[in-house]
């Protein structure tokens, strides 16, 4: 466990933040100040951290530092961390103490000294931040351990900038540096600082996210929530954030429109054939491929026309007039496509509040990571671009799936990746007939999909359909429900301790079942 001796002259907010976070398991052995009554003393005492006061008298710096070292000698510590310690340390102190770290409120070597924020504003720079460095006799010139950047805004003054640098930069960078030391990854030499494993790649040790606000939104998911949309201008993949809204005069996209349009576009990108998807609350209400775009849309819509009301439509081909006519027969919020014929635009512009988005050529997937903001952090993962081919399917039942059922399985999996877990998709040919999404029970997801197919779909039913499950069936009950609904073939990941019982249940009902060996959970 890394132990720290902290030196502060005032509030010591960085030291107290480190004490609260305990990065890498580090802890403060002692907090020492050179001012009786410094606020850091109360904060340390509240946390049970021993404190010491060594005030500066008339003695020389070296004598004062000798008294500090003498007082610290009663404590066990591996590094010294300065935080607003308003004394310049001599070589005598630095030679006797272990590595000493400090945090400076600018991106050194720019703007050293005690008035860094004023210098930043006077210089008119657009980015500042903080620097954690090893302390040497060269004030603010020691080798850099890590840095963190924050933007400078037009309305900033020294006070607002100081507050943001502290909370957005120092509270991030100083604990990071301490964690690296706690993990034994830092080597400080005369040539500088080396941090083992501080590499790039998809999941680097440090990650900066910088997006630009496109516009404010009327509100967020609900009217009482403020919201805005930000753009990543480095993204070259077709996306709804950079899409052109073709029907001038229609109201702007809402938070929920953006969310649903992104989900819809992501789904139709899965297919090479003409494809259409109808999305409601980021879940597919229906999806299909066909020889023509208008046929694909009709089949997607007929999966659940009731739920499709007020939904978002995405197409993976230039939208023609026939498809546009079908879309406008019922109320839709947004249409997303790579292009539109003039005749299609004539149809759409008759609908005042239908937003028409042109995302341009779909092209290839270029953004390979997805992320979700959490309170206090961020989850980052690889994008789920995998989908099975025929050779990936392992037949595990006595009954072999037909070629048509295999085609449906491959189609179903690509749709299923975009259904919130627990997810079940029922498919006939290359069109959905029922979708069960977001259930806490996989059996309930099967029941919901079958109910949707039998009660909400137009001209479709669960009878004879193929079922896809985003994760394994933990018990045979899901297969039993599927058999009761008339399902004839199942594709699922496999991998349950009860796989044998589940396969036996499929055999008992004469159902074909295949394993993909991979699941496709979606929880965001």
C-alpha positions in Angstrom: 0.0 0.0 0.0 1.4 3.4 -1.0 1.6 5.8 1.9 1.6 9.6 1.4 2.9 12.5 3.4 0.8 15.5 2.3 2.0 19.1 2.6 -0.5 22.0 2.3 -0.6 25.6 3.3 -4.4 26.2 3.0 -7.4 24.0 2.2 -5.6 21.0 0.7 -8.6 20.0 -1.4 -6.5 17.8 -3.7 -5.1 15.9 -0.7 -8.5 15.4 0.8 -9.8 14.3 -2.5 -7.0 11.7 -2.8 -7.8 10.6 0.8 -11.4 10.1 -0.2 -10.7 8.3 -3.4 -7.7 6.2 -2.2 -6.4 5.7 -5.8 -4.7 2.3 -6.1 -5.3 1.8 -2.4 -3.1 4.7 -1.4 -3.6 6.4 1.9 -2.4 9.6 3.6 -0.2 8.8 6.6 0.0 12.4 7.7 -1.0 15.9 6.6 1.5 18.7 7.5 0.9 22.4 7.1 3.1 25.5 7.8 0.1 27.5 9.0 -1.7 27.0 12.3 -5.4 27.0 11.6 -5.1 26.0 7.9 -8.5 24.6 6.8 -6.8 21.3 5.7 -6.2 20.4 9.3 -10.0 20.1 10.0 -10.6 18.2 6.9 -7.8 15.7 7.7 -9.0 15.3 11.3 -12.5 14.5 10.1 -11.0 11.7 8.0 -8.9 10.4 10.9 -5.6 11.5 9.2 -2.9 12.6 11.6 -1.8 16.2 11.3 1.2 18.2 12.0 1.9 22.0 12.1 5.4 23.3 11.5 5.2 27.1 11.2 7.9 29.1 9.6 9.7 31.2 12.1 12.8 33.4 11.7 15.0 30.4 10.9 16.4 29.8 7.4 14.6 27.6 4.9 17.0 24.8 5.4 16.4 24.8 9.2 12.6 25.0 8.7 12.7 22.0 6.3 14.9 20.1 8.8 12.1 20.6 11.4 9.6 19.3 8.9 11.6 16.2 8.1 12.1 15.6 11.8 8.4 15.8 12.4 7.6 13.5 9.4 10.2 10.9 10.5 7.6 9.5 12.9 5.4 8.4 10.0 5.8 5.8 7.3 5.4 7.2 3.8 6.6 6.4 0.2 5.9 9.7 -1.6 5.3 13.3 -0.6 2.4 15.1 -2.2 2.3 18.9 -2.2 -1.0 20.8 -2.5 -0.8 24.5 -2.5 2.2 24.3 -0.3 3.5 27.9 -0.6 7.2 27.2 0.0 10.0 26.5 -2.4 11.7 23.3 -1.3 15.5 23.1 -1.2 17.7 20.3 -2.5 18.4 19.3 1.1 14.7 18.4 1.6 14.3 16.8 -1.9 17.5 14.7 -1.4 16.3 13.3 2.0 12.6 12.9 1.2 11.3 10.2 -1.2 9.8 11.4 -4.6 7.9 14.6 -4.1 5.0 15.4 -6.4 3.1 18.7 -7.0 0.2 19.7 -9.1 0.4 23.0 -11.0 -2.8 24.7 -12.5 -1.6 24.9 -16.1 -0.2 22.8 -18.9 3.5 23.2 -18.1 5.8 24.4 -19.3 3.3 27.1 -20.3 2.2 29.5 -17.6 4.4 28.7 -14.6 4.2 30.7 -11.3 1.5 31.6 -8.9 -0.8 33.5 -11.3 -1.3 30.8 -13.9 -5.0 31.5 -14.5 -4.4 35.1 -15.1 -1.6 34.3 -17.5 -3.9 31.9 -19.4 -6.6 34.5 -19.8 -4.2 37.2 -20.8 -2.6 35.0 -23.4 -6.0 34.2 -24.9 -5.4 30.4 -25.2 -8.4 28.1 -25.7 -7.1 25.2 -23.6 -5.5 25.0 -20.2 -5.4 22.3 -17.5 -3.1 21.0 -14.9 0.3 19.2 -14.6 1.4 16.7 -12.0 5.2 16.7 -11.9 8.1 15.6 -9.8 9.4 18.5 -7.7 13.0 19.7 -8.3 14.8 22.9 -7.4 13.7 24.2 -10.8 10.3 25.6 -9.7 7.5 24.3 -11.9 10.1 22.7 -14.0 10.3 19.1 -12.7 9.7 16.1 -15.0 6.0 15.7 -15.9 4.1 12.6 -14.7 0.7 13.4 -16.2 -1.5 16.3 -17.4 -5.2 16.9 -17.9 -6.8 19.5 -20.2 -9.9 21.7 -19.8 -11.3 24.3 -22.2 -11.1 28.0 -21.7 -14.5 29.7 -22.4 -15.2 33.3 -23.5 -16.9 34.2 -20.2 -14.2 32.8 -18.0 -12.5 34.9 -15.4 -9.7 33.7 -13.1 -12.1 32.5 -10.4 -14.3 30.3 -12.8 -11.2 29.0 -14.5 -9.6 28.1 -11.2 -12.7 26.2 -10.0 -13.0 24.2 -13.3 -9.3 23.4 -13.4 -9.4 22.1 -9.9 -12.5 19.9 -10.3 -12.2 18.8 -13.9 -8.4 18.5 -14.2 -6.6 18.4 -10.8 -9.2 16.0 -9.3 -8.6 13.7 -12.2 -4.8 14.0 -12.8 -3.5 13.9 -9.2 -5.3 10.7 -8.2 -4.2 9.2 -11.5 -0.6 9.9 -10.7 -0.9 8.6 -7.2 -2.5 5.4 -8.6 0.3 4.9 -11.0 2.8 5.2 -8.1 0.7 2.8 -6.0 0.8 0.3 -8.8 4.6 0.6 -9.1 4.4 1.8 -12.7 6.3 5.1 -12.4 10.1 5.4 -12.8 11.5 8.9 -12.2 15.0 9.4 -13.5 17.3 12.3 -14.4 16.0 11.9 -18.0 12.3 12.3 -17.0 9.4 10.1 -16.0 8.4 6.7 -17.6 5.0 5.2 -16.9 4.8 1.5 -17.7 1.7 0.6 -19.7 0.6 4.2 -20.5 0.0 3.2 -24.0 -2.6 4.1 -26.7 -5.0 1.7 -28.5 -8.7 1.4 -28.0 -8.6 1.3 -24.2 -5.7 3.6 -23.2 -4.9 4.5 -19.6 -6.0 8.1 -20.2 -8.9 9.0 -22.4 -10.0 12.5 -23.5 -13.4 13.1 -25.0 -13.9 16.4 -26.8 -17.1 17.1 -28.7 -18.6 20.4 -30.0 -22.2 21.4 -29.2 -24.3 21.3 -32.3 -27.3 22.9 -30.7 -29.5 23.0 -27.7 -32.5 20.8 -27.6 -36.0 21.7 -26.5 -35.6 19.3 -23.7 -34.2 15.8 -22.9 -36.0 12.5 -22.5 -38.7 14.4 -20.5 -39.8 18.1 -20.7 -38.3 18.9 -17.2 -34.8 17.8 -18.4 -32.4 20.2 -20.2 -30.4 18.8 -23.1 -28.1 19.5 -26.0 -26.5 17.5 -28.8 -22.8 17.3 -29.3 -20.9 16.3 -32.5 -17.7 14.3 -33.0 -16.4 15.8 -36.1 -13.8 13.1 -36.6 -16.5 10.5 -37.3 -16.6 9.6 -41.0 -19.3 6.9 -40.7 -22.9 7.9 -41.8 -24.6 9.2 -38.7 -27.7 11.2 -37.6 -25.8 13.9 -35.8 -24.2 15.2 -39.0 -27.2 14.4 -41.2 -28.9 17.1 -43.3 -32.5 17.8 -42.4 -34.1 18.2 -45.9 -37.5 19.5 -45.1 -36.9 23.1 -44.0 -39.5 24.5 -41.7 -40.1 21.2 -39.8 -39.4 21.3 -36.1 -35.9 20.3 -35.0 -35.0 16.8 -33.8 -35.6 16.1 -30.1 -33.4 14.1 -27.7 -35.6 11.1 -28.2 -35.6 11.6 -32.0 -31.8 11.5 -32.1 -31.7 8.4 -29.9 -34.3 6.5 -32.0 -32.9 7.7 -35.3 -29.4 6.5 -34.3 -30.8 3.1 -33.3 -32.8 2.8 -36.6 -29.8 3.7 -38.8 -27.6 1.2 -36.9 -30.0 -1.6 -37.6 -30.4 -1.1 -41.3 -26.6 -0.8 -41.7 -26.6 -4.6 -40.9 -27.9 -5.5 -44.3 -26.7 -5.5 -47.9 -30.2 -6.2 -49.3 -32.8 -3.4 -49.4 -33.8 -3.0 -45.7 -36.2 -1.0 -43.6 -36.6 -0.7 -39.9 -39.2 0.9 -37.7 -38.0 1.9 -34.3 -39.9 2.9 -31.1 -38.0 3.8 -28.0 -34.8 2.5 -29.5 -36.3 -1.0 -30.0 -37.3 -2.5 -33.4 -41.1 -2.5 -33.9 -40.3 -4.3 -37.1 -37.5 -4.9 -39.6 -37.4 -6.6 -43.0 -35.3 -7.0 -46.2 -36.9 -7.6 -49.6 -36.2 -7.2 -53.3 -37.5 -3.6 -53.2 -37.4 -0.9 -50.5 -41.1 -0.4 -50.5 -41.7 -4.1 -49.9 -39.2 -4.1 -47.1 -40.9 -1.2 -45.5 -44.4 -2.8 -45.8 -43.2 -6.0 -44.2 -41.4 -4.2 -41.4 -44.4 -2.1 -40.6 -46.8 -5.0 -40.6 -44.9 -6.6 -37.7 -46.5 -4.2 -35.3 -48.2 -1.2 -37.0 -49.8 -0.2 -33.7 -46.4 0.3 -32.0 -45.0 1.9 -35.1 -47.3 4.9 -34.7 -45.0 7.9 -33.9 -41.9 5.8 -34.6 -38.7 6.4 -36.6 -38.1 4.8 -40.0 -34.6 4.0 -41.4 -33.8 2.8 -44.9 -30.5 1.6 -46.3 -31.3 2.6 -49.9 -32.3 5.8 -51.7 -35.9 6.4 -50.7 -38.3 6.4 -53.7 -41.8 7.7 -54.0 -43.5 4.4 -53.4 -41.7 3.9 -50.1 -42.4 7.5 -49.1 -46.1 7.0 -49.8 -46.1 3.9 -47.6 -44.3 5.7 -44.8 -46.7 8.7 -44.8 -49.8 6.6 -44.6 -49.4 6.7 -40.8 -47.8 9.1 -38.4 -44.0 8.9 -38.1 -41.6 11.3 -36.4 -38.4 10.9 -38.5 -37.2 9.2 -41.7 -33.5 8.4 -42.1 -32.0 7.3 -45.5 -28.8 7.7 -47.5 -30.6 9.6 -50.2 -34.1 10.6 -51.6 -35.6 11.0 -55.0 -37.2 14.3 -55.8 -40.6 12.5 -56.0 -40.1 11.1 -52.5 -39.3 14.5 -51.1 -42.4 15.9 -52.7 -44.4 13.3 -50.7 -42.6 13.9 -47.4 -42.8 17.7 -47.5 -46.6 17.4 -47.4 -46.2 16.2 -43.8 -45.3 19.3 -41.8 -43.8 17.7 -38.7 -42.1 14.7 -40.3 -38.3 15.2 -40.1 -36.4 13.9 -43.2 -32.7 13.1 -42.6 -30.2 12.5 -45.3 -27.2 10.8 -43.8 -25.3 10.3 -47.1 -23.8 7.0 -48.3 -23.7 4.4 -45.6 -20.3 3.2 -46.3 -18.3 1.1 -43.8 -18.3 1.1 -40.0 -15.6 3.4 -38.8 -16.5 3.9 -35.2 -15.5 0.7 -33.5 -16.3 1.6 -29.9 -19.5 2.5 -28.1 -19.8 4.1 -24.7 -22.2 4.9 -22.0 -21.9 7.7 -19.5 -22.3 6.7 -15.9 -22.5 8.8 -12.8 -18.8 9.1 -11.9 -17.4 7.4 -15.0 -17.9 5.9 -18.4 -18.3 2.4 -19.8 -16.4 1.9 -23.1 -16.6 -1.3 -25.2 -16.1 -2.6 -28.7 -19.1 -2.2 -31.0 -20.9 -5.5 -31.5 -20.3 -6.0 -35.3 -20.3 -9.8 -35.2 -23.1 -11.8 -36.8 -23.0 -15.5 -37.7 -22.7 -17.0 -41.1 -23.9 -20.5 -42.0 -20.6 -22.1 -41.1 -20.9 -20.6 -37.6 -24.1 -22.4 -36.7 -23.8 -25.6 -34.8 -26.8 -27.9 -35.1 -27.5 -29.5 -31.7 -30.9 -31.2 -32.3 -31.9 -34.3 -34.2 -33.9 -32.2 -36.6 -31.8 -30.2 -39.0 -33.0 -26.7 -40.0 -34.0 -26.2 -43.6 -32.1 -23.8 -45.8 -35.0 -21.3 -45.5 -34.8 -21.6 -41.7 -31.1 -21.0 -41.7 -31.6 -17.8 -43.8 -34.1 -16.6 -41.3 -31.8 -17.4 -38.4 -29.0 -15.3 -40.0 -31.4 -12.4 -40.6 -32.9 -12.7 -37.1 -29.5 -12.5 -35.4 -28.7 -9.2 -37.1 -32.1 -7.7 -35.9 -31.7 -9.3 -32.4 -28.4 -7.4 -31.8 -30.5 -4.2 -31.7 -33.2 -5.4 -29.3 -32.9 -4.5 -25.7 -32.2 -7.6 -23.5 -33.7 -9.9 -22.6 -34.6 -10.1 -26.2 -36.5 -12.5 -28.5 -37.1 -12.1 -32.2 -39.5 -14.2 -34.2 -38.9 -14.2 -38.0 -40.4 -15.6 -41.1 -38.2 -15.4 -44.2 -36.4 -12.1 -43.8 -39.0 -10.2 -41.9 -39.9 -10.0 -38.3 -43.2 -11.3 -37.1 -42.9 -10.6 -33.4 -40.4 -8.9 -31.0 -40.1 -9.4 -27.3 -37.8 -6.9 -25.8 -36.5 -5.6 -22.5 -37.9 -8.3 -20.3 -36.3 -9.4 -17.0 -37.4 -13.0 -17.7 -36.5 -14.8 -20.9 -39.7 -16.8 -20.8 -41.7 -13.5 -20.6 -39.7 -12.3 -23.7 -40.8 -15.4 -25.6 -44.4 -14.9 -24.5 -44.3 -11.2 -25.5 -42.9 -11.9 -28.9 -45.5 -14.6 -29.5 -48.3 -12.3 -28.3 -47.1 -9.5 -30.6 -47.0 -11.9 -33.6 -50.4 -13.3 -33.0 -52.3 -10.2 -31.9 -50.5 -7.2 -33.3 -48.9 -8.3 -36.6 -50.9 -8.0 -39.8 -51.0 -11.2 -41.9 -48.4 -12.9 -39.7 -48.3 -15.3 -36.8 -45.8 -17.2 -34.6 -46.9 -20.4 -36.3 -44.0 -21.8 -38.3 -41.6 -19.0 -37.4 -37.9 -19.1 -36.4 -37.0 -17.8 -32.9 -33.8 -16.1 -32.0 -32.6 -15.5 -28.4 -29.9 -13.1 -27.5 -28.6 -15.3 -24.7 -28.9 -19.0 -23.7 -32.0 -20.5 -22.3 -31.3 -21.3 -18.7 -34.2 -23.8 -18.5 -36.4 -25.7 -21.0 -39.4 -23.5 -20.2 -38.6 -20.9 -22.9 -38.5 -23.7 -25.5 -41.8 -25.1 -24.2 -43.4 -21.6 -24.6 -42.0 -21.4 -28.1 -43.3 -24.8 -29.1 -46.8 -23.9 -27.8 -46.7 -20.8 -30.0 -45.8 -22.9 -33.0 -42.1 -22.1 -33.4 -40.3 -24.6 -35.6 -36.7 -23.6 -35.3 -34.5 -21.8 -32.7 -31.1 -20.0 -32.9 -29.4 -19.2 -29.6 -25.9 -18.8 -28.2 -25.9 -22.0 -26.1 -23.6 -22.3 -23.1 -26.0 -23.0 -20.2 -25.3 -25.7 -17.7 -28.8 -26.9 -18.7 -28.1 -27.0 -22.5 -28.8 -30.7 -22.6 -32.2 -30.3 -21.1 -33.0 -27.4 -23.4 -31.9 -29.4 -26.5 -34.0 -32.4 -25.3 -37.0 -30.2 -25.0 -36.5 -29.0 -28.6 -36.1 -32.7 -29.7 -39.3 -33.6 -27.9 -41.2 -31.0 -30.0 -39.4 -31.8 -33.3 -37.8 -28.3 -33.4 -34.5 -27.6 -35.0 -32.0 -25.7 -32.8 -28.6 -24.3 -33.5 -26.0 -22.6 -31.3 -24.0 -19.6 -32.4 -21.5 -19.7 -29.5 -21.8 -16.0 -29.0 -24.5 -13.9 -27.3 -25.7 -10.4 -28.2 -26.9 -8.7 -25.1 -27.9 -5.1 -25.4 -28.6 -3.2 -22.2 -28.3 0.5 -23.0 
